Amino acid sequence: MDQQTWASVPWSIESHGSTAVFHKHEVPYTANANALQNMDIWIPVPSTTAQERPSPESMPETSGVWVIYVHGGAWRDPLVTSSSFSSTVSHLATSHPLTKIAGFASINYSLSPRTHNPKDPDYTDDPSRQAKHPDHITDVLTALAYLQAKAKFSDNYILLGHSCGATLALQVIMSRSEWNASSKVAKPIAVVGLNGLYDMPTLIREPGEKHAHLQGVYETFTRLAFGDDERVWEEISPISVGDWEGEWKGKLVVLVQSKEDSLVPYRQLVDMKDKLEKSRGKGLVVSEMEAGGDHNDLWKEGERLAEIVTEVVVKLGC
Ligand SMILES: N[C@@H](CC(=O)c1ccccc1NC=O)C(=O)O
């Protein structure tokens, strides 16, 4: 099965300045995949390789760390996709050395509906948009297991997530048996949360003055993604982990939150950073990196995000 879905998408060659990158767009990571159970993969072409398109079934061999991205969009926005990592890949390839990076991936996952009301113009019966927790995290874990089996990098990867993608990235390193009992995913060595949501109950109950007008939006997308049981909102929130040392033996968590973000309050970062620092194991470094601009500028522009990726790779000493 794996080989069939892999070979079903050809490699293309992209040029970024003088750097070439092989790209597979929307590779399904499961049998009978819906329209969103797929991922994008980019492989920097080593300068020693002839720049011919690899055959669709092959996986070009490169060495180094993998950089894997999970997009945001409040678990429901069909306009935010795996392609939201393209600008960052382009900046990285154009202006940064890629010698330490084996590949990039960006994961699409099933979304929740915007509404359950068939009379609403936003209503859809598309099977890829009927997800409810744990479907989103299960898809992300399936994608990671698929790529790990294909590219054999085990835990040698940095997992980045933007907004609700940051929730999902942190969920990957939480050991909730009901989400990942059957998945054979090696957890990453580093996680990067970008303008992320880590504490749904506080977001909804105490959004703060600047974001108070969004309270209804936060509550609506949380109910659509996780249902009406408020205990579940807490359980799925990375802030609820009491003992990070017991949870994950990673090396690095980087949190990034723009103070100019009109959608996510800075407090989400502050509380999550505090919690991680209180219970982290000795081997784990928790750090904050700066970014400005509005909520989506980080991935839309990609320039600062490319710098963050490079800084993380350097910090890890990969
Ligand atoms: N366009 C989005 C808005 C959104 O994505 C969002 C709004 C407030 C706080 C976080 C958000 N996204 C996080 O993934 C939506 O469909 O709701």
The ligand as an SDF file (V2000), in Angstrom:
LIG
                    3D

 17 17  0  0  0  0  0  0  0  0999 V2000
   -9.8070   31.4200    9.6680 N   0  0  0  0  0  0  0  0  0  0  0  0
   -9.9330   30.7000   10.8630 C   0  0  0  0  0  0  0  0  0  0  0  0
   -9.5670   31.4880   12.0660 C   0  0  0  0  0  0  0  0  0  0  0  0
   -8.4620   30.8390   12.7340 C   0  0  0  0  0  0  0  0  0  0  0  0
   -7.8030   30.0340   12.1190 O   0  0  0  0  0  0  0  0  0  0  0  0
   -8.1570   31.1510   14.1280 C   0  0  0  0  0  0  0  0  0  0  0  0
   -8.8930   32.1380   14.7990 C   0  0  0  0  0  0  0  0  0  0  0  0
   -8.5910   32.4420   16.1180 C   0  0  0  0  0  0  0  0  0  0  0  0
   -7.5650   31.7880   16.7670 C   0  0  0  0  0  0  0  0  0  0  0  0
   -6.8380   30.8080   16.1070 C   0  0  0  0  0  0  0  0  0  0  0  0
   -7.1370   30.4920   14.7850 C   0  0  0  0  0  0  0  0  0  0  0  0
   -6.4570   29.4810   14.1180 N   0  0  0  0  0  0  0  0  0  0  0  0
   -5.7110   28.5300   14.7040 C   0  0  0  0  0  0  0  0  0  0  0  0
   -5.3590   27.5270   14.1190 O   0  0  0  0  0  0  0  0  0  0  0  0
  -11.2680   29.9900   11.0430 C   0  0  0  0  0  0  0  0  0  0  0  0
  -11.7170   29.3390   10.1340 O   0  0  0  0  0  0  0  0  0  0  0  0
  -11.8220   30.0370   12.1270 O   0  0  0  0  0  0  0  0  0  0  0  0
  1  2  1  0
  2  3  1  0
  2 15  1  0
  3  4  1  0
  4  5  2  0
  4  6  1  0
  6  7  1  0
  6 11  2  0
  7  8  2  0
  8  9  1  0
  9 10  2  0
 10 11  1  0
 11 12  1  0
 12 13  1  0
 13 14  2  0
 15 16  2  0
 15 17  1  0
M  END
$$$$
